[in-house]
Amino acid sequence: MTNCVAGVWDVEPRNRVRIAISSGKSPFRGVLWIEFGRDGSIYFGPRNPKYAYVKGTAKEMKDGEVFFSYDEGTPLSNEPLENVNKLSFHASGVINTFGRRSIRSSIRDIQKRELLCHFLPEKLSKFPLIEKQKKFDIGLNIPGSDERVLCCSIFIAPIDHALPPVEEKGALFQASVLLSCRSFENVQPLCVQLLFVLKDSTEFPPYTLIVWPAKEANVIKNTG
């Protein structure tokens, strides 16, 4: 098992951070972006172009693991959701996702670390290359990520409760990016941890999945 904290970055609201990943043998590809709002809201999106929305496929297992089947779930839209590219985790607890809404606990009132969502990308070759580096880009070298499934769990915590970072026992390789922000309007300083874990499986999902805890289990499938 390899544990690695890639780094801790201080960011300001509206700084859009792009996460790019390489296996060390392949070029960097932009996989996702994340951004804080001034009110403590968090915006997040994969860098794939088309999405569909389904409900009820995620199941929480022991030790905090989450199981979901690639082919289960109830479609809630007939057409891929185009011209939308983000999930909005509002500070109030409202989650706006591709034209639909769900509810979680308020980010404003958060007292301890909580899971925001899980992000399971399809094969990295499906994501766009980073052709021009931007100011807030973060690049990760994750050996084997072009051959094995990679999962990202995103956590939110008050900044005083962000360390030590979450680790996954038995992972082949894991790396964390911690983003701290102290400049909100009437919201305590917060820290987001993006925990990237290389899985033993070589069975890539046929689309990118995003799973988040809410009153009903929700999943976003990339269909592009």
N, C-alpha and C positions, 0 to 999 in steps of 0.2 A: 504494500500500500504506500502511495506517495501523497503526502499532505503538503500543500503549498498555499500560502496567502499571497496572492499576486500583488496586492498593494492596497493602500488606503488613500483615497482622493477626497479633498475638500472641494465641493462644487457649490455653485450659486443657483438659485431658481432660474429656470429657463436655459440653463446650460444643457444642451442635448448631448448625452454621452452615447457614442456608438461603440459596441463591443465587436471586435473582429477576432476571428479564430483561425489559426493555422496548425497543421499537424507537425510542422517543422520541415516537412517534405513538400508541402503545397503552399500556394500563395494565400495571403490573408483574405478572408471573406467576411463581409459585414453580416452578422447573424441577428443582432437585435439592437435597439436603442432604448434609452430610459431617460426620464427628465422629471425634475421636481417643479411643481407650481409654487407660486408665492404663498399660497394659503395652506401648503402642506400636502396638496394633492400629488399623485404620482402618475405619470403617463409612461406607457410602455408599449412597444410594438416590435414584432419580428419584421425582417426585411424581405418578406415574400409578398407577392402582389394580390392574391385572391384568397378569400376566406369563406367558410360556411359555419353556421352556428348550430350546435347540437346540445342536448340536455340529458343529464342523468347517467354519465358513463364512468365517473370516478368513484373509487372505493378506497377509503382509508384503511391501511393495514397496520400491523403491529410495528412498533419502533418508528412511527412517523412516516412509514413508506406509503406511497399511493399507487394503487393498481388501476389501470384502465385498459380496456380492449380497443384495438385499432378500429374495429368494425362495429362496435355497439353504439347505442345512443339514438335519440329521437331527433331527426332534423327539424329545425324551426324555421328554415327558409328554403325556398325552392331554387333560388339562384345564388351563385357565388356573390359575396358582398364586395363589390368593387368600389373604388374611390374612398375607402376607409382603411386606416392603417394603424389604429392604436386602441389600447384599452385605457380607460381613465378611471383610476382609483381615487375618487374624490375624498377630501379630508373628512367629510361628513359620514362616510361609509357607503355612499352610493357608488356602484361600479357601472359605468357606461361602457358597453362593449358592442361595437358594430351595430348600433341601432337598437340595442336591447339593454335592459337594466336589471341589476340584482343588488343585494345588500350584504354588507359585511359590517364588522364593528368599526367605530369611528377611529380614524387615524389621529385625530386631534386629541383623543382621550387615551391613547395607547399607553400602557404602563410597563409592558414587557415585550420581548421579541415575539412577533407573530408571522406566520406564513402569509405572503401576499399571493403568490401563484407558482405553479410549476410550468416550465417551458421545455418541451421535448422537440428539438428540431429534426427534420428529415435529414437526409444525407447532405453534408456540408457543400457538396458540389452544386446543389440546387440554389445556393445563395449567391448574391452578386459579389464580384471582386471589389476590393477597396482600391479604386484607381487613383484617388487623391486623398491624402491624409488631411484630416481636419483637427482643429485645436483640441477637441475633447474626445478624440478617439483613444481607445484602449485596446491594445493587441495582446492576445494570449496565445502562447505556444502550448498546445495540448497534444502530446505524442499519442498517435493512434486514433485521433478523432476523425480521420477519414476512413477508418476501418471498423470502428466500434461505435455503438450508440452513445451519444452525449446528452446529458440531462442538466438543466439549470433550475435550481430552486431559488426563489427570490423571497427574502425576509425583510421585514421592516421592524425597527426598534428605536426607542429613545436612545440618544447617542451615548448615554451613560450605561446602557445595558446591551451594547452592541458587541462587546468583547467578553470572553473569547468568541470567535466566530463559530458558527455551526460547522460540524464535520460529519461525514458519513462513514460509518464503520465498514471496513472491508473493501473500500473503493479501490479500483486499479490505479486511478489518478484523480486528484481533485485540486481545484484552485478556486480561490475566492477573490472577488472584487468588492471592496467596501467603499461606498459613496456616502460621505457625511455632508449635511447641509445645516447651517446655523442661522440662516438669514430669512426665516419665514415671518409672515405677518401674524402675530398672536398665536403662534404654534411653537411648541418646544423644539429644540434641535433634534434631528432625526438622522438615522443611518440605515441605508439599504445594503444588504449583503446579497450578491449574486454568487451562488455556490454552483460551480460547474463540476460535474461528476462524470467520469468515463465509466460506462457500464461494461460488463463482461459480454453482453449480447452483441451479435453482429447482424441481428434482424432489425434493420432500420424501419421506422414507421413510414408508411406511404405518403404521409403529409406531416406538416408541423402541427403539434398539439400544444394548446395552452389550457391549463386546468387551474381553477381558482376556487377556494372555499367560499361558499355563500349559503343562503338558505336552501338552495338546491344545487346539486353538483352541476358544474358547467364546463364545457370544453369548446375551444375554438379549433377547428380543423382547417389547415391550409389546403386548398384544392388546386393551386396553380402549379 
